[in-house]
């Protein structure tokens, strides 16, 4: 007899599967995962070492240490001119843990949530496990793979919540501030919870990233140290939420996780220092160089059809002229070249078999080497 729940029968996260295959292959170049090649800023590492010596690092307050909640609120105010206060902040075990807690706090099993297609697969898979119905909102090149109020107006029913991601994963596109404002106003008018995934903020190439909290104090914003701050393995994220969600989230988090990782919280206090921010701004400059290199080289390799990479570190590339099964194609490409791309089927269960996602947060010299290898087989 086996004990396997129906809720566990969800799609795999194929990005992690192909990453594991790449890690098992000598000299592989992993351009399949959104993990900066750089580590935490030196100021963070130094402060972490100090904290290890000075703190017992036991359980912290469930919502996060007060000084970090205030630090994030101040950073948000300074960055966006928002009215974010420390009591709006919930520190979580990565943004992933934050999403699960938020879904539990705001949605019932059987509720409907809208998300764009293509979109981040972990939203879809976690929501399926929680029994939430997903309303996919197809978005294509005509809207830069982002939702618009006109698209939302065409929905047959009003969802209880809507997830938007800007800069987007997998496409790298950014919602224009004016459109994000219209979406926030639409959600308020329709009684729909707006969930704005802003974990790639700070990484953009000439376009402005706006926060949903500037347009609606009812919106929920999700942030993270993983991308811009280059701290993926530290597993620290945050939610900026209306006051009514604080107590439900605190009760849930106390039972689900007790508290976020203590060392990560104390170390994170240094991530908002000018020294650390100067270092991560340098990372963005390298991403920009890698992006420029790919924008030049991919068309030469016959991979010239992709979404405009406004921010983040992804390109969502149409490979329909090469394959009708991007999952198999990615594995064959890894075997032939040692270069790992993510199959688009992860992000779009309908049309993703014709797309791949390419991550360019690796060093520019590895981008050059990957293109050289690809040229031999494409």
WOSUL-V671611 format. One record per backbone hydrogen bond with DSSP energy under -1.0 kcal/mol. CO is the residue of the C=O (numbers start at 1). NH is the residue of the N-H. E is the energy in kcal/mol with one decimal. If there is no record, write none. Layout:
((CO;NH;E) (CO;NH;E))
This chain:
((6;9;-1.6) (8;10;-2.1) (12;14;-1.2) (13;16;-1.0) (13;17;-1.2) (14;18;-2.6) (15;19;-1.9) (16;20;-2.1) (17;21;-1.8) (18;22;-2.2) (19;23;-2.7) (20;24;-1.2) (22;25;-1.6) (25;28;-1.4) (29;31;-1.1) (29;340;-2.6) (31;359;-2.7) (33;35;-1.6) (41;45;-1.9) (42;46;-2.8) (43;47;-2.0) (44;48;-2.5) (45;49;-2.2) (46;50;-1.8) (47;51;-2.4) (48;52;-2.3) (49;53;-1.2) (50;54;-1.5) (51;55;-2.7) (61;64;-1.8) (63;91;-2.4) (65;69;-2.0) (66;70;-2.3) (67;71;-1.7) (68;72;-2.6) (69;73;-2.1) (70;74;-2.6) (71;75;-2.3) (72;76;-2.5) (73;77;-2.4) (74;78;-2.8) (75;79;-2.4) (76;80;-2.3) (77;81;-2.3) (85;88;-2.2) (86;89;-1.6) (88;241;-2.6) (90;239;-2.4) (92;94;-1.8) (92;237;-2.4) (93;97;-1.3) (94;98;-1.6) (95;99;-2.6) (96;100;-1.9) (97;101;-2.2) (98;102;-2.6) (99;103;-3.0) (100;104;-2.1) (101;105;-2.2) (102;106;-2.4) (103;107;-2.0) (108;111;-2.3) (111;133;-3.1) (112;160;-2.4) (112;161;-1.0) (113;135;-3.1) (114;163;-2.4) (115;137;-2.7) (117;139;-2.4) (121;125;-2.8) (122;126;-2.3) (123;127;-2.5) (124;128;-2.3) (125;129;-1.9) (126;130;-1.4) (127;132;-2.5) (128;131;-1.4) (131;110;-2.6) (133;113;-2.6) (135;115;-1.9) (137;117;-2.2) (140;143;-1.7) (140;145;-3.1) (141;144;-1.6) (143;146;-1.3) (148;152;-2.3) (149;153;-2.7) (152;155;-1.5) (160;193;-2.9) (161;114;-2.7) (162;195;-3.2) (164;197;-3.2) (168;172;-1.3) (172;311;-2.3) (173;168;-2.1) (176;180;-2.5) (177;181;-2.3) (178;182;-1.9) (179;183;-2.5) (180;184;-2.5) (181;185;-2.4) (182;186;-2.4) (183;187;-2.5) (184;188;-2.2) (185;189;-2.5) (186;190;-2.1) (187;192;-2.8) (193;162;-2.7) (194;220;-2.9) (195;164;-2.5) (196;222;-2.5) (197;166;-1.7) (198;201;-1.5) (200;203;-1.9) (203;312;-2.7) (211;214;-1.5) (212;215;-1.7) (212;216;-1.4) (220;196;-3.3) (221;240;-2.7) (222;198;-2.3) (223;238;-2.2) (225;231;-1.7) (227;230;-1.2) (232;235;-1.4) (236;225;-2.3) (237;92;-2.7) (238;223;-2.8) (239;90;-2.4) (240;221;-2.1) (242;245;-1.7) (243;246;-1.4) (245;249;-2.2) (246;250;-2.7) (247;251;-2.5) (248;252;-2.4) (249;253;-3.0) (250;254;-2.2) (251;255;-1.2) (252;256;-2.8) (253;257;-2.7) (253;258;-1.7) (257;259;-3.3) (261;265;-1.8) (262;266;-2.3) (263;267;-2.5) (264;268;-2.1) (267;270;-1.8) (268;271;-1.2) (270;273;-1.5) (273;277;-2.7) (274;278;-2.3) (275;279;-1.4) (276;280;-2.3) (277;281;-2.1) (278;282;-1.2) (279;283;-1.2) (280;284;-1.9) (281;285;-1.5) (282;286;-1.6) (283;287;-2.5) (284;288;-2.4) (285;289;-1.7) (286;290;-2.5) (287;291;-2.9) (288;292;-2.5) (289;293;-2.0) (290;294;-2.3) (291;295;-2.6) (292;296;-1.3) (293;297;-2.8) (294;298;-2.6) (297;301;-1.2) (298;303;-2.9) (299;302;-1.4) (305;318;-3.1) (308;310;-1.7) (310;205;-2.7) (313;360;-2.3) (315;358;-3.0) (316;307;-1.4) (317;356;-2.1) (319;322;-2.1) (319;323;-1.9) (325;329;-2.4) (326;330;-2.4) (327;331;-1.7) (328;332;-2.6) (329;333;-2.7) (330;334;-2.3) (331;335;-2.2) (332;336;-2.2) (333;337;-2.6) (334;338;-1.8) (338;29;-3.2) (340;31;-1.6) (342;357;-2.9) (343;346;-1.5) (344;347;-1.3) (344;348;-1.8) (347;119;-2.3) (348;352;-1.9) (351;354;-1.9) (352;355;-1.9) (354;319;-3.0) (355;344;-2.8) (356;317;-2.9) (357;342;-2.4) (358;315;-2.1) (361;37;-1.7) (363;367;-1.6) (364;368;-2.3) (365;369;-2.0) (366;370;-2.8) (367;371;-2.4) (368;372;-1.9) (369;373;-2.2) (370;374;-2.6) (371;375;-2.1) (374;377;-1.3) (374;378;-2.5))
